[in-house]
């Protein structure tokens, strides 16, 4: 059930690739439901960084602090 209000006006097709973390072991979980992407913002001490998460049924994102040993997607932007 993808959000019917989504417009993709930024041309960023955010497919929900899930997250790899301690709860899922070496596997990715929440695939097809949530998408997680790293940002370039590290937090104090360097063991965590900000990430953006999207859910397939919502038209907004949230910013969350994740430990760096979690696996998340990255988006490369060409200058």
C-alpha positions, -999 to +999 in steps of 0.1 A: +000+000+000+021+029-012+010+063-002-014+076-027-004+112-018+032+107-030+042+128-060+079+120-065+084+157-074+120+155-063+126+125-087+139+104-058+121+071-060+126+060-024+122+022-025+118+007+010+151-013+013+148-019+051+175-018+077+202-041+090+207-039+127+212-059+159+176-070+159+180-086+125+215-100+128+234-099+095+201-097+076+180-068+065+145-064+080+115-043+073+122-045+035+093-034+014+078-014+043+105+011+055+134+028+038+164+041+057+192+064+043+223+077+059+229+115+060+264+130+062+258+143+097+279+124+124+270+128+160+293+135+189+318+107+195+315+094+160+297+061+169+264+073+154+250+094+126+217+108+115+195+089+091+163+096+073+135+070+073+104+067+052+075+043+054+056+030+024+022+043+038+033+078+047+041+109+027+066+124+052+101+114+065+116+114+100+152+120+111+167+095+135+200+089+152+214+055+143+245+036+155+270+033+126+270-005+128+235-006+113+232-011+076+212+015+057+209+026+021+229+055+007+220+079-021+249+092-042+245+127-056+268+139-084+280+174-082 
